[in-house]
């Protein structure tokens, strides 16, 4: 993207002023180098989002922003239902509630290094991964609806985890307002055998070392210590979430026409929040959030089983679980003054509540929310913490990962999966994957520099750096 098309407010804040049908400005948070790396579609899509009815304050793009469906990935926008605000399936994304959870192990690299091949094999055997992967869990119609209402709470009640896990998950493991009856039978059918599976794409389970601590006090509050081994799980709502997105995009196109909403791009299909379609989508989307939370909870249980088999007596403690692709009803202070109840879309963006927020676990309320930023395969990941300033900057939102720099098709033309696995092995990183094509698609070079993205988020005040994690074992979908 050409930075000269933007107004530069400061070193990491760039503005697209309202023109044409834009109701508010669009604001990008990034370094100049990251802006130059962004495709031009980010400019176009951010400006398009700013035209939607009921949008509040601005349309935002995070430092990892890149071209998405309708909204840019890394896009954030809040809408006021009382002012005709809309909900957009394209503003949430297809992999609803894709997210990351991180667990501590109490182990060190010296403990894990001699057993990392055995650990990789055990994790790969326990956690199904890849396109169309299925697990050992089969849900009938009654249990499917119970899972869609109950989320991680449902999983814990059935023995996949511990009650204390729920305190370290957004919404305490269960998104209220879920409506399984608004989820199509096709979506449910796709999910019946997929609980407890990673899926494909950029999803993974990684064993990582805490390589560096930037904020010792916050790291201690999170239970993170330099040299300790942690486990990070990145996945979402699998086929169910994708089908919900597909189902409601069609309905939202019709709803937009019926309500006289002019769409600059049909991919921005939306419906008024107060409409029947809008309410039914929110109910289905919340059910998908619960599906993703349950899925990550089950994988956590399987990871604990794998570690126990290789390291008897080791306890994996949940640090936190964050979701990326969501629309959540939240109370926010706005630039106009006062508090407003808003529907905040975060597509490829992480909620980042600052210190004192009442929705945070008591253990983290004084310091702020853990913000988990996953890197690409073979690169580092980060733990950040929400700031008080983030609410005014972008409705308490931060980036979610590195962000793609090239398409999967381009990546497979440039890299070969087997060669990447061998290269990473020479660097001491063990990869297990059912698909060498999938490994090529997720080559480290196909993504932006996650460290540059995190530095930009830190410098802009969206979230503050706490710790850097480096991979040792990666189970790749």
C-alpha positions as CSV (number, residue, x, y, z in Angstrom):
1,X,0.0,0.0,0.0
2,X,1.3,3.5,-0.8
3,X,1.5,5.4,2.5
4,X,1.0,8.7,0.6
5,X,-2.7,7.7,0.3
6,X,-3.1,8.0,4.0
7,X,-2.9,10.9,6.5
8,X,-0.2,10.1,9.1
9,X,-1.4,11.0,12.6
10,X,1.8,9.7,14.4
11,X,4.4,7.1,13.8
12,X,2.0,4.2,14.1
13,X,-1.4,5.7,13.3
14,X,-2.7,6.3,9.7
15,X,-6.0,7.7,8.7
16,X,-8.3,7.4,5.6
17,X,-10.5,10.5,5.9
18,X,-14.2,10.1,5.2
19,X,-15.0,10.5,1.5
20,X,-18.0,9.5,-0.6
21,X,-20.3,7.2,1.3
22,X,-17.9,6.8,4.3
23,X,-19.7,7.6,7.5
24,X,-16.5,7.6,9.7
25,X,-12.8,7.6,9.0
26,X,-10.8,4.4,8.7
27,X,-7.7,4.1,10.9
28,X,-4.7,1.8,10.4
29,X,-2.2,1.0,13.2
30,X,1.1,0.0,11.8
31,X,4.7,1.0,11.1
32,X,5.4,2.6,7.7
33,X,7.2,-0.6,6.7
34,X,4.1,-2.7,7.5
35,X,1.8,-0.2,5.7
36,X,4.0,-0.6,2.6
37,X,3.7,-4.4,2.9
38,X,-0.2,-4.3,3.0
39,X,-2.0,-5.0,-0.2
40,X,-4.1,-2.2,-1.6
41,X,-7.3,-4.1,-0.8
42,X,-6.8,-3.3,2.9
43,X,-7.3,0.4,2.0
44,X,-10.4,-0.4,-0.1
45,X,-12.0,-2.8,2.4
46,X,-11.4,-0.6,5.5
47,X,-13.0,2.3,3.6
48,X,-15.9,0.1,2.6
49,X,-16.5,-1.0,6.2
50,X,-16.7,2.7,7.1
51,X,-19.8,3.1,4.9
52,X,-22.0,0.6,6.9
53,X,-25.0,1.9,8.9
54,X,-24.6,2.5,12.6
55,X,-20.8,2.3,12.6
56,X,-19.3,4.1,15.6
57,X,-16.1,6.2,15.7
58,X,-14.0,4.5,12.9
59,X,-13.3,1.4,11.0
60,X,-9.9,0.0,12.3
61,X,-7.2,-2.2,10.8
62,X,-4.6,-3.9,13.0
63,X,-0.8,-4.1,12.2
64,X,-1.3,-7.6,10.7
65,X,-4.1,-6.5,8.3
66,X,-4.4,-8.1,4.9
67,X,-7.1,-8.8,2.3
68,X,-10.1,-10.8,3.6
69,X,-13.7,-11.5,2.7
70,X,-15.6,-8.2,3.0
71,X,-13.7,-6.9,6.0
72,X,-9.9,-7.0,6.0
73,X,-8.4,-9.7,8.2
74,X,-7.2,-7.6,11.1
75,X,-10.4,-5.5,10.9
76,X,-12.3,-4.0,13.9
77,X,-15.6,-2.1,13.7
78,X,-18.3,-1.4,16.3
79,X,-22.0,-0.8,15.6
80,X,-24.8,0.7,17.7
81,X,-28.1,-1.2,17.3
82,X,-30.0,1.9,18.4
83,X,-28.7,3.8,15.4
84,X,-29.5,1.2,12.8
85,X,-26.2,-0.7,13.3
86,X,-25.6,-3.9,11.4
87,X,-24.0,-7.3,11.9
88,X,-22.0,-8.7,9.1
89,X,-20.9,-12.3,8.6
90,X,-17.9,-11.0,6.6
91,X,-17.0,-8.9,9.6
92,X,-16.7,-12.0,11.7
93,X,-15.2,-14.5,9.2
94,X,-15.7,-18.1,8.3
95,X,-13.7,-19.7,11.1
96,X,-15.8,-18.3,13.9
97,X,-14.0,-17.9,17.2
98,X,-10.7,-19.2,15.8
99,X,-8.5,-18.5,18.7
100,X,-5.5,-19.4,20.9
101,X,-5.0,-20.8,24.4
102,X,-1.7,-21.2,26.2
103,X,-0.9,-23.5,29.0
104,X,2.2,-23.7,31.3
105,X,3.9,-27.1,32.0
106,X,6.5,-26.4,34.7
107,X,9.0,-28.2,32.5
108,X,12.2,-26.7,31.1
109,X,13.9,-27.1,27.7
110,X,16.4,-29.4,29.3
111,X,13.5,-31.6,30.4
112,X,11.8,-31.7,27.0
113,X,14.7,-31.8,24.6
114,X,15.7,-35.5,25.0
115,X,12.0,-36.5,24.7
116,X,10.8,-34.1,22.0
117,X,10.5,-36.7,19.2
118,X,8.5,-39.0,21.5
119,X,6.4,-36.0,22.7
120,X,5.7,-35.0,19.1
121,X,4.6,-38.5,18.2
122,X,2.3,-38.7,21.2
123,X,0.7,-35.3,20.6
124,X,0.2,-36.2,16.9
125,X,-1.4,-39.5,17.8
126,X,-3.7,-37.9,20.4
127,X,-4.8,-34.8,18.5
128,X,-6.3,-35.4,15.0
129,X,-5.1,-32.7,12.5
130,X,-5.6,-31.9,8.8
131,X,-8.4,-31.4,6.3
132,X,-11.5,-33.4,7.2
133,X,-9.8,-34.7,10.4
134,X,-12.2,-36.5,12.8
135,X,-11.9,-37.5,16.4
136,X,-13.1,-40.2,18.7
137,X,-16.1,-38.1,19.8
138,X,-19.5,-38.6,18.1
139,X,-22.3,-36.2,18.9
140,X,-25.9,-37.1,18.4
141,X,-28.5,-34.3,17.9
142,X,-29.1,-33.8,21.6
143,X,-25.4,-33.6,22.5
144,X,-24.7,-31.3,19.6
145,X,-27.2,-28.7,20.8
146,X,-25.9,-29.1,24.4
147,X,-22.4,-28.4,23.2
148,X,-23.5,-25.4,21.1
149,X,-25.2,-23.9,24.2
150,X,-22.5,-25.0,26.8
151,X,-19.1,-24.4,25.1
152,X,-16.2,-25.3,27.3
153,X,-18.5,-25.7,30.3
154,X,-20.2,-28.6,28.4
155,X,-16.8,-30.1,27.8
156,X,-15.6,-29.9,31.4
157,X,-18.9,-31.3,32.6
158,X,-18.2,-34.4,30.5
159,X,-14.7,-34.9,31.8
160,X,-12.6,-33.0,29.2
161,X,-10.9,-30.6,31.6
162,X,-11.2,-29.0,35.0
163,X,-13.7,-26.4,36.5
164,X,-10.8,-24.1,37.2
165,X,-10.0,-23.9,33.4
166,X,-13.2,-22.0,32.9
167,X,-12.0,-19.0,34.9
168,X,-9.2,-18.5,32.3
169,X,-11.4,-18.5,29.2
170,X,-13.2,-15.5,27.6
171,X,-16.9,-15.6,28.7
172,X,-15.8,-18.1,31.3
173,X,-16.0,-20.8,28.7
174,X,-19.6,-20.3,27.6
175,X,-21.0,-17.6,25.3
176,X,-24.5,-16.7,26.4
177,X,-27.3,-16.1,23.9
178,X,-26.4,-19.1,21.7
179,X,-29.3,-20.4,19.6
180,X,-28.6,-23.9,18.2
181,X,-32.0,-23.8,16.5
182,X,-30.5,-21.1,14.2
183,X,-27.7,-23.4,13.1
184,X,-28.5,-25.4,10.0
185,X,-28.5,-29.2,10.0
186,X,-25.8,-29.1,7.4
187,X,-23.5,-27.1,9.7
188,X,-24.3,-29.5,12.6
189,X,-23.6,-32.5,10.4
190,X,-20.2,-31.2,9.4
191,X,-19.3,-30.9,13.1
192,X,-20.6,-34.3,14.4
193,X,-17.2,-36.0,14.2
194,X,-14.8,-33.0,14.3
195,X,-14.8,-32.2,18.1
196,X,-11.3,-32.3,19.5
197,X,-9.5,-31.8,16.1
198,X,-7.2,-29.1,14.9
199,X,-8.3,-29.0,11.3
200,X,-6.0,-27.5,8.6
201,X,-4.7,-24.1,7.4
202,X,-2.8,-22.1,10.0
203,X,-4.0,-24.1,12.9
204,X,-1.5,-25.8,15.2
205,X,-0.6,-27.2,18.6
206,X,2.9,-26.0,19.6
207,X,5.3,-26.8,22.4
208,X,7.2,-23.6,23.0
209,X,9.9,-22.2,25.3
210,X,9.5,-18.8,27.0
211,X,12.6,-17.3,25.5
212,X,12.3,-13.7,26.8
213,X,10.4,-11.8,29.4
214,X,9.7,-8.1,28.8
215,X,7.4,-7.3,31.7
216,X,8.4,-9.4,34.8
217,X,5.5,-8.3,37.0
218,X,2.8,-9.1,34.4
219,X,4.6,-12.3,33.3
220,X,4.6,-13.5,37.0
221,X,0.8,-12.7,37.2
222,X,0.3,-14.9,34.1
223,X,2.4,-17.7,35.5
224,X,5.1,-17.3,32.8
225,X,8.8,-17.8,33.6
226,X,11.8,-17.5,31.3
227,X,13.0,-20.9,30.2
228,X,9.7,-22.7,31.0
229,X,7.9,-24.8,28.4
230,X,4.4,-23.9,27.4
231,X,1.8,-25.3,25.1
232,X,-0.3,-23.2,22.7
233,X,-3.4,-24.4,20.8
234,X,-4.7,-22.5,17.8
235,X,-7.9,-23.7,16.2
236,X,-11.6,-22.7,15.8
237,X,-15.1,-23.9,15.1
238,X,-14.1,-26.2,12.1
239,X,-16.8,-27.0,9.6
240,X,-19.7,-25.7,11.7
241,X,-18.4,-22.1,11.8
242,X,-17.6,-22.2,8.1
243,X,-21.1,-23.4,7.2
244,X,-22.7,-20.8,9.4
245,X,-20.8,-18.1,7.6
246,X,-21.9,-19.5,4.2
247,X,-25.5,-19.9,5.2
248,X,-25.9,-16.4,6.6
249,X,-24.0,-14.5,3.9
250,X,-26.8,-15.6,1.5
251,X,-29.5,-14.5,3.8
252,X,-27.7,-11.2,4.6
253,X,-27.5,-10.2,0.9
254,X,-31.3,-10.5,0.8
255,X,-31.7,-8.7,4.1
256,X,-29.5,-5.8,3.0
257,X,-31.6,-5.3,-0.1
258,X,-34.8,-5.5,1.9
259,X,-33.7,-2.9,4.4
260,X,-32.3,-0.5,1.7
261,X,-28.7,-0.9,2.7
262,X,-26.3,0.1,-0.1
263,X,-23.3,-2.3,-0.2
264,X,-20.1,-1.1,-1.8
265,X,-19.1,-4.8,-2.0
266,X,-21.5,-7.8,-1.9
267,X,-19.0,-9.5,0.5
268,X,-20.1,-6.9,3.1
269,X,-23.5,-8.5,3.2
270,X,-25.1,-7.5,6.5
271,X,-28.4,-7.2,8.3
272,X,-29.6,-4.7,10.9
273,X,-28.8,-6.0,14.4
274,X,-32.5,-5.6,15.4
275,X,-33.7,-7.6,12.4
276,X,-34.8,-11.2,12.4
277,X,-31.8,-12.2,10.3
278,X,-29.4,-10.2,12.4
279,X,-30.7,-11.8,15.6
280,X,-30.7,-15.3,14.2
281,X,-27.1,-14.8,12.9
282,X,-25.9,-13.6,16.3
283,X,-27.6,-16.7,17.9
284,X,-25.9,-19.0,15.4
285,X,-22.5,-17.2,15.7
286,X,-22.6,-17.5,19.5
287,X,-23.3,-21.2,19.2
288,X,-20.2,-21.4,16.9
289,X,-18.1,-19.5,19.6
290,X,-19.2,-22.2,22.0
291,X,-18.2,-24.9,19.5
292,X,-14.7,-23.4,19.3
293,X,-14.4,-23.1,23.0
294,X,-15.4,-26.7,23.5
295,X,-13.1,-27.8,20.8
296,X,-10.0,-26.1,22.3
297,X,-11.1,-27.5,25.7
298,X,-11.2,-31.0,24.4
299,X,-7.8,-30.6,22.7
300,X,-6.4,-29.3,26.0
301,X,-7.6,-32.5,27.7
302,X,-5.9,-34.6,24.9
303,X,-2.7,-32.6,25.2
304,X,-2.7,-33.2,29.0
305,X,-3.0,-37.0,28.3
306,X,-0.1,-36.8,25.8
307,X,2.2,-35.0,28.3
308,X,1.2,-37.3,31.1
309,X,2.3,-40.3,28.9
310,X,5.7,-38.8,28.3
311,X,6.2,-36.9,31.5
312,X,4.2,-38.6,34.3
313,X,3.0,-36.1,37.0
314,X,3.3,-33.0,34.8
315,X,0.4,-30.5,35.2
316,X,-0.7,-28.3,32.3
317,X,-2.3,-25.1,33.7
318,X,-4.3,-22.8,31.5
319,X,-3.0,-19.3,31.2
320,X,-5.9,-17.9,29.0
321,X,-8.0,-18.6,25.9
322,X,-8.8,-15.8,23.5
323,X,-11.0,-15.8,20.4
324,X,-10.3,-13.9,17.1
325,X,-13.3,-14.0,14.8
326,X,-16.3,-12.8,16.7
327,X,-18.9,-10.1,17.2
328,X,-19.5,-9.4,20.8
329,X,-22.0,-7.0,22.6
330,X,-19.9,-4.9,24.9
331,X,-20.1,-1.7,26.9
332,X,-17.6,0.9,25.7
333,X,-16.8,4.6,26.4
334,X,-16.7,6.4,23.1
335,X,-15.1,9.6,21.9
336,X,-18.5,11.4,22.1
337,X,-18.5,10.7,25.9
338,X,-20.5,8.3,28.0
339,X,-20.9,4.5,27.7
340,X,-22.7,2.8,24.8
341,X,-23.6,-0.8,24.3
342,X,-21.9,-1.7,21.0
343,X,-21.6,-4.8,18.8
344,X,-17.8,-5.1,18.2
345,X,-16.7,-7.1,15.2
346,X,-13.1,-8.4,15.5
347,X,-12.1,-10.3,12.4
348,X,-8.5,-11.6,12.8
349,X,-8.2,-9.4,15.9
350,X,-8.0,-10.1,19.6
351,X,-10.0,-8.5,22.4
352,X,-7.5,-6.7,24.7
353,X,-9.2,-5.5,27.9
354,X,-7.1,-3.3,30.1
355,X,-6.5,-3.4,33.9
356,X,-9.7,-3.2,36.0
357,X,-12.1,-4.5,33.5
358,X,-14.9,-6.4,35.2
359,X,-15.0,-9.3,32.6
360,X,-11.4,-10.3,33.5
361,X,-10.6,-13.1,35.9
362,X,-9.8,-11.9,39.4
363,X,-6.2,-13.1,39.0
364,X,-5.7,-10.8,36.0
365,X,-7.9,-7.8,36.8
366,X,-5.1,-5.7,38.2
367,X,-2.7,-6.2,35.3
368,X,-5.0,-6.7,32.2
369,X,-6.0,-9.4,29.8
370,X,-3.5,-11.8,28.3
371,X,-3.3,-11.2,24.6
372,X,-2.0,-14.3,22.8
373,X,-0.3,-13.6,19.4
374,X,0.5,-16.7,17.4
375,X,3.4,-16.7,14.9
376,X,3.6,-18.7,11.7
377,X,5.1,-22.2,11.6
378,X,8.7,-22.1,12.8
379,X,8.7,-18.6,14.1
380,X,8.2,-17.0,17.5
381,X,4.9,-16.2,19.2
382,X,4.1,-13.6,21.8
383,X,2.1,-12.9,24.9
384,X,1.0,-9.3,25.4
385,X,-1.3,-7.6,27.9
386,X,-4.3,-5.3,27.3
387,X,-3.8,-1.6,28.1
388,X,-6.1,1.1,29.4
389,X,-5.5,3.1,26.3
390,X,-6.7,0.4,23.9
391,X,-10.4,1.1,24.5
392,X,-10.1,4.6,23.0
393,X,-7.8,3.4,20.2
394,X,-9.8,0.5,18.9
395,X,-12.5,-0.7,21.3
396,X,-9.9,-2.7,23.3
397,X,-8.6,-4.7,20.4
398,X,-5.2,-5.8,19.2
399,X,-3.6,-7.9,16.4
400,X,-4.0,-11.7,16.3
401,X,-0.9,-13.0,14.5
402,X,1.6,-12.4,11.8
403,X,-0.9,-12.0,8.9
404,X,-0.3,-13.6,5.5
405,X,2.1,-11.9,3.1
406,X,1.2,-14.2,0.1
407,X,-1.5,-16.6,-0.8
408,X,-1.4,-20.3,-0.1
409,X,-1.2,-21.0,-3.9
410,X,1.8,-18.7,-4.2
411,X,3.5,-20.4,-1.2
412,X,3.2,-23.9,-2.7
413,X,4.9,-22.6,-5.9
414,X,7.8,-21.3,-3.8
415,X,8.3,-24.0,-1.1
416,X,8.2,-27.8,-0.7
417,X,6.8,-29.2,2.5
418,X,9.4,-31.9,3.0
419,X,12.2,-29.4,2.5
420,X,10.7,-27.1,5.1
421,X,10.3,-29.9,7.6
422,X,14.0,-30.8,7.2
423,X,15.1,-27.2,7.4
424,X,13.1,-26.7,10.6
425,X,14.5,-29.9,12.0
426,X,18.0,-28.5,11.5
427,X,16.9,-25.6,13.7
428,X,15.7,-28.0,16.4
429,X,12.0,-27.7,15.6
430,X,10.1,-30.9,15.2
431,X,7.1,-30.8,12.8
432,X,4.3,-33.4,12.5
433,X,1.7,-32.9,9.8
434,X,-0.5,-35.2,7.7
435,X,0.0,-33.0,4.6
436,X,3.3,-31.7,3.1
437,X,1.3,-29.4,0.9
438,X,-0.3,-28.0,4.0
439,X,3.2,-27.4,5.4
440,X,4.2,-25.6,2.2
441,X,1.1,-23.4,2.4
442,X,2.1,-22.4,5.9
443,X,5.8,-21.7,5.2
444,X,7.2,-19.1,7.5
445,X,8.1,-16.9,4.5
446,X,4.4,-16.8,3.5
447,X,3.7,-14.6,6.5
448,X,4.7,-11.1,7.7
449,X,7.3,-10.7,10.4
450,X,5.3,-11.4,13.6
451,X,7.9,-9.5,15.7
452,X,7.4,-6.4,13.5
453,X,3.6,-6.7,13.9
454,X,3.9,-7.1,17.7
455,X,6.3,-4.1,17.9
456,X,3.8,-2.0,16.1
457,X,0.9,-3.1,18.3
458,X,3.1,-2.4,21.4
459,X,4.2,1.0,20.1
460,X,0.7,2.1,19.1
461,X,-0.6,1.2,22.6
462,X,-3.0,-1.5,21.5
463,X,-1.3,-4.0,23.9
464,X,2.0,-4.3,25.7
465,X,4.7,-6.9,25.3
466,X,5.0,-9.5,28.1
467,X,6.9,-12.5,26.8
468,X,8.3,-14.1,23.6
469,X,7.8,-17.8,22.9
470,X,9.9,-19.9,20.5
471,X,8.7,-23.3,19.1
472,X,10.2,-26.7,19.8
473,X,7.4,-29.0,18.5
474,X,4.6,-28.1,16.1
475,X,1.6,-30.3,15.3
476,X,0.3,-28.8,12.0
477,X,-3.1,-29.2,10.4
